[in-house]
Amino acid sequence: MTQPLDDAERRILRVLQEDASLPTAAIAERVGLSPSPCWRRIDRLERDGVIRKRVALLDRRAIGLNAHVFAQVKLNAHGRAHLDEFSEAIRAFPEVLECYVLMGPVDFLMRVVAEDIEAYERFFFDKLSRVPGVQEVVSTVALSEIKSTTVLPV
């Protein structure tokens, strides 16, 4: 980003995080701007990469993805030498929603969804465990969700 966010931009971002489908005029009204300056600010925030994209957030359970699993992956020494290949393989798995490189006893933390535990088991045996370099996977099933949000504190 080229410029620090001002108060109006922070208000715009808060509104967009709650409902990105609002027309510019409605956003402008909520944040106390007229539509044209509001649109220019949104456009700049998009060009600067502050707003990466606008999407529809789905309820995973409503579409049949009832299993929510956190997988900790440890690579063997050979696998660590090929992190790009591992990363490319993981990006190709639609079940993996997020994947982070970690410092510590494991190399990656992934958030995975599946229809049920049996579907996760198939994903584990048919896909994840077959990625070259994977030494160990520790899977933890989430029983319930206390908080899940995409809203950043701006």
C-alpha positions in Angstrom: 0.0 0.0 0.0 1.3 3.4 -0.9 -0.5 5.6 1.6 -1.7 4.9 5.2 -5.4 4.4 5.7 -7.4 7.4 6.8 -10.6 7.3 9.0 -12.9 7.3 5.9 -11.1 4.4 4.3 -11.2 2.4 7.5 -15.0 3.0 7.7 -15.3 1.9 4.0 -13.3 -1.2 4.8 -15.5 -2.1 7.8 -18.7 -1.7 5.7 -17.2 -3.8 2.8 -16.1 -6.6 5.2 -19.7 -6.9 6.4 -21.4 -6.6 2.9 -19.3 -6.2 -0.2 -22.4 -6.4 -2.4 -23.6 -2.9 -1.4 -23.7 -0.4 -4.1 -21.2 2.5 -3.8 -24.0 5.0 -3.0 -25.1 2.9 0.0 -21.5 2.5 1.2 -21.0 6.3 0.8 -24.1 7.0 2.9 -23.0 4.7 5.7 -19.5 6.2 5.9 -20.5 9.8 5.5 -19.1 10.5 2.0 -20.7 11.4 -1.4 -20.6 8.5 -3.9 -17.9 9.8 -6.2 -15.2 10.3 -3.6 -16.3 7.0 -2.0 -15.9 5.2 -5.3 -12.4 6.7 -5.9 -11.3 5.5 -2.5 -12.6 2.0 -3.1 -10.9 2.0 -6.5 -7.6 3.0 -4.9 -7.9 0.4 -2.2 -8.4 -2.2 -4.8 -5.5 -1.0 -7.0 -3.2 -0.9 -3.9 -4.2 -4.4 -3.0 -5.8 -3.6 0.3 -9.0 -5.0 -1.1 -7.8 -8.3 -2.7 -11.2 -9.4 -4.1 -14.9 -9.4 -3.3 -16.5 -12.8 -2.8 -19.6 -14.6 -1.4 -18.9 -16.4 1.8 -20.6 -19.8 2.0 -21.8 -21.7 5.0 -19.8 -25.0 4.7 -22.4 -27.0 6.5 -25.2 -25.8 4.2 -23.3 -27.2 1.3 -22.5 -30.5 3.0 -19.0 -29.9 4.3 -19.5 -31.1 7.9 -16.0 -32.1 8.8 -13.6 -29.4 9.8 -10.0 -30.6 10.3 -6.7 -29.0 11.2 -3.8 -31.0 9.9 -0.2 -30.5 11.0 2.2 -31.7 8.4 5.9 -32.5 9.0 8.1 -33.0 6.0 11.2 -35.3 5.8 14.6 -33.7 4.9 14.1 -34.4 1.2 10.6 -32.8 1.3 12.0 -29.6 2.9 14.3 -29.3 0.0 11.3 -29.2 -2.4 8.9 -26.8 -0.6 7.7 -25.3 -3.9 6.6 -28.7 -5.1 4.8 -29.4 -1.8 3.2 -26.0 -1.9 2.0 -26.5 -5.5 0.5 -29.9 -4.6 -1.4 -28.4 -1.6 -2.7 -25.5 -3.6 -4.3 -28.0 -6.0 -6.4 -29.6 -3.3 -9.8 -27.9 -3.0 -10.3 -29.5 0.4 -7.5 -27.3 1.8 -8.8 -23.9 2.6 -5.7 -22.5 4.3 -2.1 -23.6 4.6 0.6 -21.9 6.6 4.3 -22.5 6.9 5.3 -22.8 10.6 8.4 -22.5 12.7 8.6 -25.2 15.3 8.1 -29.0 15.5 5.8 -29.1 12.4 6.3 -27.5 9.0 2.7 -26.7 8.0 -0.7 -26.1 9.5 -3.7 -26.7 7.2 -7.4 -26.1 7.6 -9.3 -28.8 5.7 -13.0 -29.4 5.0 -14.7 -32.5 3.9 -18.2 -34.0 3.8 -17.5 -36.1 6.8 -14.7 -37.9 8.6 -14.8 -40.7 6.0 -14.3 -38.2 3.2 -11.4 -36.7 5.2 -9.9 -40.1 5.6 -10.1 -40.6 1.8 -8.5 -37.2 1.3 -5.7 -38.1 3.7 -4.9 -41.5 2.2 -5.5 -40.7 -1.5 -4.0 -37.2 -1.6 -2.3 -35.7 1.4 -0.2 -38.7 2.4 0.9 -39.2 -1.2 2.5 -35.8 -1.5 6.2 -36.4 -1.9 8.2 -35.5 1.2 5.4 -35.9 3.7 6.7 -37.6 6.8 4.0 -37.2 9.3 0.4 -35.7 9.5 -1.4 -35.1 12.8 -5.1 -34.4 12.2 -7.3 -32.7 14.8 -11.0 -32.6 14.2 -12.9 -29.5 15.3 -15.9 -30.4 17.3 -17.6 -27.0 17.2 -16.9 -23.5 16.1 -16.7 -20.7 18.7 -15.7 -17.9 16.3 -15.2 -17.8 12.6 -14.8 -14.5 10.8 -13.1 -12.9 7.8 -13.5 -9.4 9.3 -10.1 -7.8 10.1 -10.0 -5.2 12.9 -9.5 -2.0 10.8 
